[in-house]
């Protein structure tokens, strides 16, 4: 399952409009356009993607796309933002539960494996490469990706670590630095390996092993070791 696959299903609305967990028809159309645009941009790059192709994939007219997103650059920017926000929303939902968990090690292991799977998603990796390749001419996209993705994730993790520390389950003098160490130890090598080597991919078992080993090292520094 890729990061942009559907998460909701259509349900009928007695008023005649179709809603997806409360979405209006307009919101659904925007979501379909973003889904189609993501697939097109990832598959053919920014310059190789036309608005006609996106319209065909989404099952709408070009005029409908322009009505919602103005132009191709604006649409690409919304693809970047929505993907980053979605990834962060997953992290936030897990860290909220984690702060209430009795067994910190088990909860962090689950989160580590989830993050590894999410960030090593092939579609997400391709989108990252696309953002980097357009960083000089569209630097605002990179800033949006970082601000809505990693920066918010760091805040979420830092808040979680602060809560766990206050309950005596962790020892993080600076939760923000601890959060950066957590993400860095977990993702730096496998993500860069995948970003720069293209087709060379680690197996799922290897990624799980790396996630678990990274967590063990992290907890050796920030965990509370009880007798």
N, C-alpha and C positions, 0 to 999 in steps of 0.2 A: 504494500500500500504506500503510495507516494504522499508527500505532505499536503498536496493540494486536492486529494481525492475527496469525494462527497462525504460529509459527516452527518448529514441530516436527510430525512426523507420527506417527500411531498405529502401534505395532508390537506383535505378539502376544507374550504372556509365557507360557512353558510351564506356569507355575504356575496359570494360569487367569485371573489378573488382567491388565488391560491396562496397559501402560506406555508413556510417551512419553519416550524417551531417559532411562529410569530412573525416571520418575514413577510413583507408585502411582495406583490408581483414585481415591483420596481427593484426591490432589494434582491429578489431571486434572479432577475435579469442581469443585474450588476455582478452577482456572484458567478453566473454562467459565463459572462464575458471575461471575468478575471481568470476563471478556470481555463477557458479556451486560449486566452492570451498567454498564460503561463506556459501551457504546452507548446504553443507556437514559438514563443521567444526562446524557450529552452531548446527546442528542436532545431531552429534555423537561425538563431541569433537575432539581435536587434535589427540590423540592416536587412537581413534576409526575410524578415517577417512583414507581411503587408496587412493593412486593415481589412482587405477583402478576405484574406485567409482566416483571420480571427472571426470575422462576421459569419463565415461559413461554418467554422467549428462551433460557434456559439448558437447558430441557428437564428441569427437576427440580422437586421440590415446594417449597413455602414452608418446610416443616419442615426440609428439607435445607439451605436457605440459612441459617435461624436456627441450625442446628447448627454451621455453619462460621463464621458471622460475627455472631451474637448479635442485631444489629438493623441498621436501614438506615444509621444514622450510622456505625457501625463498618464496614459494608460500603463506604460511600463513602470512608472513611478508608483502607481497604485498596486501593481503586482508585487513589487519589491516590499512596499510597506505592509500589505496584507499578509504576505508570507512570513515576514519577521514578527508581526503581531501574533499570528497564529502559533508560531513556535514558542513565543514567550508565554502565551496563554496556557499552553500545555505545562510549561515549567511552573507557572504560578499555581495551577490547580494541584500539582503534585506537592509543591513545597508547603502549601496550606495544610494538606493532610499530614505531611511529614512533621510539621511542628507539633502535631498532636499525637504522634506515634510513640508507643512505649519503647520500641526497639529501634533505636536510631540507626544501628548498623544495617539492619534489614531494609529499612526505608531508604537509606542513602544508596544501598546497592541497587534497589529497584530504579531509583532516579538515575543513577549512573548508566545503567543498561539502557534505559529509555532514551537518555540524551545521546548515547552512542548510536543507537539505531536511528534516531531522528536526524542527527547531523550527518550521518553517513548515507542518507538517502540520495540516490543518484540524481534525482531531479533537483534537489536542493543544492547539491554540489555544482551542478551545471549552472544553476541560477547565480550562485556565488561567483563562478568564473565569468559569467556574463556581466555582472556588476563591476567586477575588477577590470575587465577589458574595456569598459566604458567609463572608467573612473575619471579620466582626464577631461572628457567633454561633458560628462554629466556627474560631477562630483557630489551633487545633492543626493543622488541615489545611494551612494555609499554611506553618506551621513545618515540618511533615513534608515538604511538597513541596520546600521550599528545602534542608532538611538532607539529604534522600536524593537530591536532584537536583543543583542548582547548587553547593551547598557541596562535595559529593563530586567534582563535575566540576572545580572549581577546584583541589582537592587533586591530582587526577589530572594535570591540565595542569601545575601547579606542579612536581610530581615529574618529569614528562617534561622540562620546560624546564631543571630543575636538572641532569638527566642530560646533556642536549644541551650545556649550558653547560660542564659538566665535561669534555666531549670536544672543546671548542673549536668547536662548531658554532653556538652562540648566545652572546650576552652578556646575562645577566639578573642584575643585582646583587640583585634581589629577585624570585625566581620567582613568588611569590604575587601580587605586583602585576602582573607581566607576564601571568599567567594571566587576571587580571581585565580587563586591557587587551585581550587577545585576544578574550575573549567579548564585551566591551562594543563594540569596534569592529565586530565581525562582526554582532552581533544587535540592538543597541539600536534603530536606526532601522527596519529591516524588520519586526521583531517588534512594536514599538509601533504601527507603521502598520497592521499586520494586526489587532492586538488592538482598536484603537479605531475602525477604519473598516469593520469587518465584511467586506462583500463585495468591497471593493477589494483586488485581489491583484496582485502583480508576477508576470510570467511567469517560467518556469524559467530562461530565458536571462538575464533581468535579475537574478535572484537569484545566479546563477553569477558574473555580472559584478561584482556587489556583493561577493561572497565573495572573489573574486580581488583586487579593488582594496583591500579591507580588509587582506588578507594582505600585499600589497605595502607598505602603510603600516606595518603591524606590523613587518615585517622590516627596514624602513628604520631602525627604532629598535633592535630587538633582534637583528637578523641580523648575521652576521660576513661582511664584504665582503672577498673575497680577490681578488688580482690575477690 
